Amino acid sequence: MFLPHLSAFLPRPFRFSHFSAAALALGLGICASQPSHAASPTLPDDAYPGGATSWVKKTGRSAFTHYSANMAFDKRLDFKLGEALFQRMWVAAPTKTQTTDGLGPLYNSRSCIGCHVRNGRGHALDPKNDPDRAAVAMLLRLSIPPQDDADRALLTSGKANSIPDPVYGHQFQELSVPGIPAEGRVLVTYQDQVVTLAGDENVTLRKPHYELAGLAYGPTHDGLMVSPRIAPQMIGLGLLEAIPEDMIMAQADPDDADQDGISGRPNRVWSLADNRVELGRFGWKAGMPSLDQQNKNAMQFDVGLSNTLYPDGAGDCTAAQTLCREAPNGNSPQYEDLEAHSTITDLILYYTRNLAPPMRANAADPDVLAGKQIFNDIGCASCHRPSYQLPVSDRDAEQSGQLIWPYSDLLLHDMGEGLADHRPEAQANGFEWRTPPLWGLGRTKEIDSRAGFLHDGRANTILEAVLWHGGEAQKARDAVTLLPRSDRSKLIAFLKSL
């Protein structure tokens, strides 16, 4: 457990001095009982998406906030401490409390939970350009084509996923600490297009167009590429990391050798911890090799916090942003000369690794089972692989040996022009996206009514998200439009059950 010397950097409600671990656990509301799967022996295996980690009690809006149900009692304190740090509101340096400063200077949110509301999905900008940008769990990734041999060498070696804009960096930040200008504003407009389905059902899709306005540091590069991203849901991430690489690679068919129209392929990205190219698993384009690097990348670029993998106290400030580079930072010699030192990031890692997928209460419903058959028959499972049997491992006890149902192959697929961002990321091209896991899909609106679907949140409903599919998914998408209305309802009932 990560107990020594924690009181110096925990949020105030979690400070302690002479309390025992057991007393602190009780104070945090961690009880000895835990959910049991034995209560519903008649449900199928896929009713428990995370195997024994699945949370089976009543959930509601907190469905994605629970620890792995098989977690040992003495580890739940670490989970709660990680949760407290995940929710911490960071402040600008310098302050008297060194372990809570270091925000920015440019940032998208003051906390992890600010983007991942109740650990669910983010949402798109609304047509009126929501004035409360801090509450909009969305950001824009930036990059430019390689400009010289040095840039090309970085991309070819895998040491960089992309080349940042020379002025605005890797990410566009609309928020900043006092005295530092924010980078500008993101404006969005939508163009409606109507799709007619069998049974005379009409669905309106909205196509977004993004614009960067009020640029505080001058023009962007002429070749700027922009990719909007909403915050993804947080459940089951440790289970995805535990899937052996050979299981993922066995599904890859980059040349479509079986001629089924599906040619998933892996992304290969640079591991900062291991100093080598590894399989990408996390992020909308599988741009991160590990959950730890995903977390620390978000801390650096979303919140502006230095950490062991990204030690720059200035965050995403570029050399062209002089005031930003010169602003005080929270790097402290007392804490590894970082703003978020290793004890903080280790606790957050344990927390994010163990957010449990909730149980599917209606997995055996006849309409849901009929929809599941339709899902398989029209080819959705070709990319959204239903299940994996994880190997027994002594590394992470909660994930070891679980039968899981994420509905993803974790590979890149060409999704067509409609969803293309035209921005490469490592080996992913501008048409490719990683197959997102579908577990928890039906809880999205329950957790946050504003939450959207797809990488930029443009889809307000699951059916809209399906109808945006193109490229390798075009055949399955067209099959959905031709289904009798009753069958289409059963398919959606299955997806909402996940």
C-alpha positions, 0 to 999 in steps of 0.5 A: 500500500502507498501509505507512507507520507501521504498526508503531505499531498492528499486533498484536505478531506483525506489528510491523516496523521495518526490514523491506522489504515483500517481506521482510514479505510472506514473513514473513506467508507470502504466496507468489508463486504463486496459484490458477489456473482453468486447471487445470479447464477442463471445469467450468462457469462457475458452478463459480467463484462469484467469477469469477477471484477464486474460491479453487481450492486445498484449503480445509477449515475455512479456506475463507472466509479466502483472498484474491481469487485474482487479487490482485496480489502487491504487494497481498497484504500489505495483505490480510494486514495487514487480516486481522491487524487484523480478528483484533485483540483490543481492550482497555479504555482507557486503556493505554500502547499507544493504538492497541489500546485503546478497547474498549466500554465496552459490547460484544458481542465484543472482535474482529471475528473473535470474531463472524465465526468463520473468516469464517463464520456465527454460531450461535443461543443454545442451549437451555441459554443457553450461558454463554460468551456471548463465543463466541456470534456473535449479538446483538439489535438494539433500537428503538422506534416514533417518539415525536415529530415529530423522530423521525418526521422522522429516519425520513422523511428516511432519516437514521435506520434506526430509533429506539433504546431510550432506555436500552439504545440500538441494540443489547443488549450482554451484555459490558462493560469492568471497572467498567461493568455489562453490560446484562443477559442474553439468554435463549432458549427453543424450541418444536418444530413438526414438518413432514411432507414427501412420502415420510413424511419428518418435519423438526422446526423450532424456533421461538425466543422471546427474553427480556431478563433481569437488566436492569442499567439499569432497564426497557426502553421499553414499545414495544421491538422486538427483532431477533435477528441472527447474524453473516453469512458474509464472502465475496464482499462486494466483489463484491456491492458492485461490482454496478451499482445498475441491475442490482439495480433492474431486478429490483425489482417492488414492486407485483408487476406480473408477478403471479408472487407475487414483489415484491422491493423495495430498501431505501434507507438513509443514507450517512454518507460521501456524506450522502444516501440510497442503495441498501442492500446489506449486513446482514440487511435491507440496512440499510447502503449500503456495505461501509465503513459496514457495517464501521464500524457493526459496529466502533462497536456490536459492539466499541465502537470510534470511527471516522471515520463513528462518532466517539463513543468511548463506543460505544452507551452512552446518556445514561441510562447515566451511568457508561458515558458517563463511562468513559475512551475510546481517542480519541487526538489522535495518531490522528485523535482516534479509536480505530480511525483511517482506516488501520486501517479502510482495511486492514480494508475491503480485507481484507473486500472481498477474501475470496474465494468458494471454488470449487465442486468438484462443480458438474458432478455429475449429482445437483447438476445435477438439483438445480439444475434443480429449484431453477429449476423451483420458482421459487427463482431468482426471488429467489436470482438466480444470476449477474451480469456485473460491469462493467470498472472501474478502482476495484477491480482484483480485482472488475472484469469478473467473472462472479459467482454469488452467488444473490441479488437483494439486494432485500427480500422478505416472508418471512411470519409465521414469520420476521418480527421485526416490527421496521422498519429504514429502508424494510424492514418487520417481515416483510421480509429481504434475499435472502441470497447462497447462495455458500458455503452448503454450507461452513457446517458445515465451517467451524463445526459450531455455525453456523446458518442464517437471520437468527437461526440457528434452522435447523440444516440447509439443509432446515430453513431452506427450510421456514421460508420463507413469504410470497413464498417460500411457493409454492416452499417448498410445492413442496419439501414435495411433491417426491419424496424423491429429488428433494428430496435432489438439491435439497439436494445442489445447495444444498450444492454452492454 
